[in-house]
Structure formats: C-alpha cells, structure tokens
Amino acid sequence: MQPAAIHPDLQDRSVLISGGGSGIGAALTEGFVAQGARVAFIDRAVEPSEALCERLSDGARHAPRFIKADLRDIAALRAAAAEAAELNGPVTVLVNNAARDDRHRIEDVTEEYWDDNQATNLRHHFFLVQAVVPGMKAAGEGSIVNFSSISYMLNQGGMPSYTTAKGGVVGLTKGLAGELGPFGIRVNAVAPGWVMTERQKELWVTEEALSEMLDRQCLPRPLEPADMVGPCLFLASSAARGVTAQVLVADGGTQ
C-alpha cells in the first residue's frame, strides 16, 4: 500500500495502535510505517501480528513493534503502553482501533456478556488514553484518534452492546477533547462504514448484503481497510492541527 499523502511531521513520531495486527488495524500500522513513524501495536493474535511485522520491516525507516496483550486486562494494557514508550519514546499519537462487532440478540445478552463487550469495544479506549496522556502533556502536544462506526447512526439492530459502545466512543472523544485541549492534545474520531476486512468476508458478507449496502453508498464500490488510512493519518498529523472533538465519517457516502 502506497501512501496517498506524506505527512512529514509523522516521521519518527512514536505511534501506538490498538488492534494493529489485522483488518483495519493492520492497514493503519502499514500506513504509519510508510510515513516513517516509530510504530508499536497491541494485539492478541501472535501469528498474523508477527507476519505483519516481518512483511513491513523490509525497507522501513523503523520496523513496527508488536506487543501482545489482551486490552480487556487493564494491567496488561498499561504495561503494553509503557513498553511502547520504552521502545519508541513517549507516545504522541494514539490510535484506539481495536473492536469486535459480534452479533447478539437482546434476549441472549447476560450481564457478563455486556461487560465483556463494553471492555472489548469501549473501556480500553479510555484507559489507553489515561496511560499515554502524561507523556503527551510533557511533550506539549499529542493526537488521539478513536475509531467509532456508522453502525450506531443507522439504527442497526443485531448488536446493541456494540452500537452502544461505538456511540460511546464519540461521547468519550468529545469529553476528552475538552479536557485535553489546553495541553495541546487533539482528540478526534473516525467512523467507518462497512469495511471489507477478512473477518467481515468470512462471517457476514453475502452478495445480497453487499449489494444492499452499495445501493446506500454514494461511492459504488466496497470500502477497503486502506480507505481508513488517509483519514486517520490526516487527523494524526499537523495538517489537522486545528481539528479536535470531531468525527470524520468515512463511509462512502452511506445514506
């Protein structure tokens, strides 16, 4: 994947990405590596993450670093953030990408399922921010990009806990932007449409479902993980230095 634009200020930046080993996260990892950033990413899956690091290391200014952790485990999350800072210097770009859009019916949701789903899709956003903010404050700058989803905007059924979390990401983004702005830290969100990751293709993409979605998009082509890279790089870079508390919707014009 070739970068659509080069952001010189991202070169040598310490970037931390959650869920950076596959899907949209892998595309984001590749995008920041292509900018010459010092990238560390957190993921649970060892094999694809190590393969990604091997693939991206050849010719890279800085080889990406994989940190294995379960983001539901706050102690492990904090340790991972500390390791990223030790490897690459204080994190000044944080991308909260990790999520899991499992389908679930209202009648099947237990307290335990709800709490685990929120821990997977929302809670870690806050605690990763908490972990890296001291370094950003010391640097006098920082950019945080949280990944939401248009699913909560579409009145989409079949996954109420997930859509609650994705709506919550927007509320968290705006609240953090207000609190962290005085320290030169910007906080924004990207809200993707239906992106054709391998997970989506394996579990939910059918010819009928894809056709229905494309009928709703202004752009008549499936969205790919690479389509999320440009918006994220823009928000992370000084090109967006006056942008905070915003949600950049990247959904192909879904209506």
Secondary structure by P-SEA (a helix, b strand, c coil): cccccccccccccbbbbcccccaaaaaaaaaaaaaccbbbbbbcccaaaaaaaaaacccccbbbbbbbcccccaaaaaaaaaaaaaacccccbbbcccccccccccccccaaaaaaaaaaccaaaaaaaaacaaaaaaaccbbbbbbbbccccccccccaaaaaaaaaaaaaaaaaaaaaccccbbbbbbbbccccccccccccccaaaaaaaaaacccccccccccaaaaaaaaacccccccccbbbbcccccc
